[in-house]
Amino acid sequence: MLQQLISLILLVFLWLGSAATIQNVLLAVVAGLLFAPLAGLLIFAKRLKDWPSKKVGTSGILADSLPMLVTSGVVLLMTSTDIYVLGIFSNAVQVGIYGVASSLASVTFLSGNVIKPGNPGNDRPF
């Protein structure tokens, strides 16, 4: 999520500066890919510093879970935005067909990644 956020911020700055060329968009995506793990490691190291001595209370759990709630909400919004935008430009039948096809493709892709088919003629693991 952090990578998408960094890329989005850079893309908004590029859009506001009217410099949205393909090179700048690719630069924003690569910057997001590079800076997100670095920022994640820094946040992780900061939280890990006083981990053994830190007492966990209700307010601490809520403070840690609130960003996850916001992230889940943003992911839900990002995954359904295409249907809303398509609804603006086309009729309900086309939006319905696209929604079903998109959901079916997601489930198919997920099940293909969950079930890793091996070599059926070979019972040895290697």
N, C-alpha and C positions, 0 to 999 in steps of 0.2 A: 504494500500500500504506500509505503514511503517513496518508492521509486516512481509510482504514478503521480504522487503529489508533487514531487520535485519536477517531473517532466511537465505537469500541468502548469505549474507556476512559471517555468521557463517559457512554455508555449504562450501563456497569456502575456508575458512581457514582450515576446516577439510579436504577437498580434497587435498589441498596443503601439509598438514602435514601427508597425507596418513593414517589418522585415521578415515576413513568414515565407522564406524560400525553403526549398527542400533540404538544402544544406543546414540551415538553421534549425529546422525541425529535427533532422537527424542528430544534430549536435545536442539539442535539448533531451532527446531520448537517451543518447549515450551518457550525457551528464547525469541523468536520473539513474541510469544503471550503475554508474561508478560511485556516485555520492551516497546513494541509499544504503548500500552495505556498510560504508564507512560511518555514516550517521548512526546506523543500527548498532554497530560495534561500540561506538562511543557511549550511546545510551545504555547498552548492556553493561559496559565496564563501570559506568557511574552507579548503576543499580547494584551491581555485584560487589562494589567496594564495602558497603556496610550491611551486607546480606546476613551474615551469621548473627549479628547483634541486634538486628532490627526486629521489633515485636510487630506481629501482624494483628491488626484490629479491623473492625468493620469499616471504618473510614478509609483505611489503607486499601482494603479490598475494593471498595467502591471507587476510590481514586485510580486504581489500576484498571478496573473494568470499564470505566466510562469511555476511555479512548477506544477500547475494543467495540463498544456499543456504537460509537460514532462511525468507526471504520466499517462495521457490518451494515449500517444504514447507508453509507456512501456506496459500498459495493452493490447493495440492492438497487440503489438509484442508478448506478452505472450499468447494471445488467438489464435494466428495463427502459433505459432512455431511448434505445433504438426503436422500440415499439411505439413510444409516444411521438417521436419525430416522424416515423413512417405514417402514423395516424394523421398527422397534419397534412401530408402530401398525397395520401391515397385513401381509398375507401375502406370500409370495415372488413369486407371480404378478403381483400389482399393483406390487411394487417393480421387477420385471423390465421390465414394460411402461413404467413411469415412466422407468426408466433408459435404455431404448432411445429413447423419445420425447424425452427431454431431450438425449441425445447427437445425435439427428437434428436437433433444433431448433437446437442449437449449430452444427453443421456447415452447416446451411442458412443461418443468419444470417451465419456467417463467409464463406461463398461469395458471398452477396449483397453483402457489403461489399467483397470482393476484386474481383469482376467488376462494374464500374460501367457499366451499359448506357447507351450514348449514344443519339442519335437515328439510327435506321438509315437513314432517308431522306435524311440530310444528311451529306455527307462533309467539310464544312468544320468546323474546330475551334470556330469562333465563329459 
